[in-house]
């Protein structure tokens, strides 16, 4: 895309963290912004923040694992702004533990949000993106989608899937000669609230207590938790995404080397204790 000014962007998972930072960056670039999140209370606060920047903004509470809700998000966007030029599929959740011990409800929830939420976004918005002179899709995966991530089975599986889906979309856009670019974001150590998520939400958005983890799983998780807390600010990611869109760049890896290093250290410790 040659410019973001005057264009319309939709960002899911935009009530906090990377999603909110990206939406705020779009507002600074002169875009109209549609923000979506399952948490209506946090979404309202995010709407106030972006509105205070002087940007046209629409907040649409959306559970992305509900296809109908994502289609309603697309309709609300078109009704308010008449077009959409950038789609950011950012909503994501996780459930830690041994893959065979994680409940079916948690598996279905993580797959529903992370993978199906992205698929539903593509299906709902692509006809409108293809209608533009130029447009762009941003899929947010994870460093965990590029490397082994033990005790994060549903999360790792879905983030690997997003990487594969995004590579496939890039090829499909080329085959179709579509005027649509695509960027794949794989964050590493970024200080978001995702590590406290188990205490604040779960399947259906219902708050719950975190599951009891085996000691070795808890130790691994504590290392990852520390890397997240010590990571770069989400605000640093917003400009990375806008620059990638304008440069039509596929890969964006914000601070990913941080997680690669942590993973190597944790695996070394596990082997040493074997």
C-alpha positions in Angstrom: 0.0 0.0 0.0 1.2 3.5 -0.9 -0.4 5.2 2.1 -2.5 4.5 5.2 -4.0 8.0 5.5 -7.7 8.0 4.9 -8.0 4.2 4.8 -10.0 1.9 7.0 -8.5 -0.7 9.2 -10.1 -3.5 11.3 -8.2 -5.0 14.2 -9.3 -7.9 16.3 -8.1 -8.5 19.8 -7.8 -4.8 20.0 -8.8 -4.0 23.6 -5.2 -4.4 24.9 -1.6 -5.4 24.1 -0.4 -5.6 20.5 -3.9 -5.2 19.0 -4.5 -1.9 20.8 -1.0 -0.7 20.0 -1.5 -1.5 16.3 -4.9 0.3 16.3 -3.4 3.3 17.9 -0.6 3.4 15.4 -3.2 3.3 12.6 -5.0 6.2 14.2 -1.7 8.2 14.2 -1.4 7.4 10.5 -4.7 9.0 9.8 -6.8 5.9 9.4 -10.3 5.2 10.5 -10.2 2.3 12.9 -12.6 -0.5 13.7 -11.6 -2.3 16.9 -13.0 -5.7 18.0 -12.6 -7.7 21.2 -14.7 -10.2 23.2 -14.2 -8.1 26.4 -16.7 -5.2 26.0 -15.5 -3.3 29.0 -11.8 -3.2 27.9 -12.9 -2.5 24.4 -14.9 0.6 25.5 -11.7 1.9 27.2 -9.7 1.3 24.1 -12.3 3.1 22.0 -11.9 6.2 24.3 -8.1 6.1 24.0 -8.2 6.0 20.2 -11.0 8.5 19.9 -9.0 10.9 22.1 -6.3 10.8 19.3 -8.9 12.4 16.9 -9.3 9.3 14.8 -12.7 8.0 13.6 -13.2 4.8 15.6 -15.9 2.1 15.8 -15.8 -0.5 18.6 -17.6 -3.8 17.9 -17.7 -6.4 20.7 -16.9 -9.6 18.8 -16.2 -13.2 19.7 -14.0 -14.2 16.7 -14.7 -18.0 17.2 -18.3 -17.2 16.2 -18.5 -16.9 12.5 -21.7 -14.9 12.6 -20.1 -12.4 14.9 -17.2 -11.9 12.5 -19.6 -11.4 9.6 -21.5 -8.9 11.7 -18.2 -7.1 12.3 -17.7 -6.9 8.6 -21.2 -5.5 8.1 -20.7 -2.9 10.8 -17.5 -1.8 9.2 -19.1 -1.3 5.8 -22.1 0.3 7.3 -20.0 2.9 9.2 -17.1 3.5 6.8 -18.2 2.1 3.4 -14.9 0.2 2.8 -12.1 -1.7 4.5 -8.5 -1.6 3.4 -6.5 -3.4 6.2 -7.5 -6.4 8.2 -5.5 -7.4 11.3 -6.3 -10.8 12.6 -4.7 -10.5 16.1 -7.1 -12.1 18.6 -5.4 -15.0 20.4 -5.6 -17.1 23.5 -3.7 -20.1 25.0 -4.0 -22.9 27.5 -0.8 -24.4 29.0 -0.2 -28.0 30.1 0.7 -31.4 28.7 -1.2 -31.8 25.4 -3.0 -34.9 26.5 -4.1 -33.3 29.8 -5.5 -30.1 28.4 -9.3 -30.4 28.4 -11.3 -30.7 25.2 -13.0 -27.4 26.1 -9.6 -25.6 26.2 -8.4 -27.2 23.0 -11.6 -26.2 21.2 -11.5 -22.7 22.6 -7.9 -22.0 21.6 -8.4 -23.5 18.1 -11.7 -21.6 17.8 -10.1 -18.2 18.6 -6.7 -18.5 17.1 -7.3 -20.5 14.0 -11.0 -20.3 13.1 -11.1 -16.7 14.2 -8.4 -15.9 11.6 -10.2 -18.1 8.9 -13.5 -16.4 9.6 -11.8 -13.0 9.3 -10.3 -13.9 5.9 -13.7 -15.3 4.7 -15.7 -12.3 5.9 -13.4 -9.5 4.7 -11.6 -10.8 1.6 -14.4 -9.9 -0.8 -14.3 -6.3 0.4 -10.5 -6.2 0.4 -10.3 -7.5 -3.1 -12.7 -4.7 -4.2 -10.2 -2.0 -3.3 -7.4 -0.6 -5.4 -5.0 -1.8 -2.8 -5.4 -3.6 0.5 -3.5 -5.6 3.1 -4.0 -8.5 5.5 -1.9 -8.8 8.8 -2.0 -12.2 10.6 -0.5 -12.3 14.1 1.0 -15.6 14.9 3.9 -16.0 17.4 7.5 -17.0 17.8 5.8 -20.2 19.1 4.6 -20.7 15.6 8.2 -21.0 14.4 9.7 -23.2 17.0 8.9 -26.1 19.4 6.8 -24.8 22.3 6.3 -27.6 24.9 3.3 -27.5 27.1 1.5 -25.1 24.8 0.0 -27.7 22.5 -3.2 -25.9 21.4 -1.4 -22.5 21.1 1.7 -23.9 19.3 -0.5 -25.9 16.9 -2.7 -23.0 16.0 0.2 -20.5 15.6 2.0 -22.9 13.4 -1.2 -23.2 11.4 -1.4 -19.4 11.0 2.1 -19.4 9.7 1.2 -22.0 7.1 -2.1 -20.3 6.2 -0.3 -16.9 5.7 2.3 -18.4 3.4 -0.5 -20.1 1.4 -2.4 -16.8 1.2 0.6 -15.0 -0.1 0.9 -17.6 -2.9 -2.9 -17.4 -3.6 -2.8 -13.6 -3.8 -0.1 -13.9 -6.4 -2.0 -16.5 -8.4 -5.1 -14.3 -8.4 -3.0 -11.2 -9.1 -4.8 -9.6 -6.3 -3.9 -6.1 -5.2 -3.7 -7.4 -1.6 -0.5 -7.7 0.4 0.0 -9.8 3.5 2.2 -9.6 6.6 2.9 -12.3 9.1 3.8 -11.0 12.6 5.5 -13.5 14.9 6.1 -11.7 18.3 8.5 -13.0 20.8 9.1 -11.1 24.1 6.4 -8.5 24.1 5.0 -7.2 27.4 1.3 -8.0 27.1 -1.3 -9.3 29.6 -1.5 -12.7 27.8 0.3 -14.5 30.6 -2.4 -13.4 33.1 -5.1 -14.6 30.7 -5.9 -17.9 32.5 -7.1 -15.9 35.5 -9.2 -13.6 33.5 -10.9 -15.6 30.8 -11.5 -19.0 29.3 -13.9 -20.7 27.0 -16.9 -18.5 26.4 -15.1 -15.6 28.0 -15.9 -16.8 31.5 -13.3 -15.9 34.2 -11.8 -18.9 35.9 -9.0 -20.1 38.1 -5.8 -21.2 36.3 -5.4 -25.0 36.1 -3.0 -26.8 38.5 0.2 -27.4 36.5 2.8 -30.1 37.1 5.9 -28.6 38.8 8.1 -29.0 35.7 5.4 -27.4 33.5 5.1 -24.5 36.0 8.9 -24.0 35.9 8.8 -23.8 32.1 5.9 -21.5 32.2 7.5 -19.2 34.8 10.5 -18.8 32.4 8.2 -17.8 29.6 6.2 -15.6 31.8 9.3 -13.7 32.8 10.4 -13.3 29.2 7.0 -11.8 28.4 7.1 -9.4 31.3 10.6 -8.3 30.4 9.8 -7.9 26.7 9.5 -4.8 24.6 6.4 -2.6 24.9 3.5 -3.4 22.6 3.7 0.3 21.5 7.0 -0.7 19.7 5.1 -3.2 17.6 2.6 -0.8 16.1 5.1 1.1 13.9 6.7 -2.2 12.8 3.3 -3.3 11.5 2.5 0.0 9.7 6.0 0.0 8.1 5.6 -3.6 6.9 2.3 -2.8 5.3 3.7 0.2 3.4 6.8 -1.8 2.4 4.7 -4.9 1.5 6.9 -6.9 3.8 5.8 -10.4 4.7 7.8 -11.2 7.9 7.7 -9.1 11.1 9.4 -10.7 14.2 9.2 -8.3 17.1 11.8 -9.3 19.7 11.4 -13.0 18.7 15.1 -13.8 19.4 14.2 -13.2 23.1 12.0 -16.3 23.1 14.3 -18.4 21.1 17.0 -17.7 23.7 14.7 -18.5 26.6 13.5 -21.7 25.0 17.1 -22.8 24.5 18.0 -22.1 28.1 14.9 -23.9 29.4 15.5 -27.0 27.3 19.1 -27.1 28.5 17.9 -27.0 32.1 15.4 -29.7 31.5 18.1 -31.9 29.9 20.5 -31.2 32.7 17.9 -32.4 35.2 17.1 -35.5 33.3 
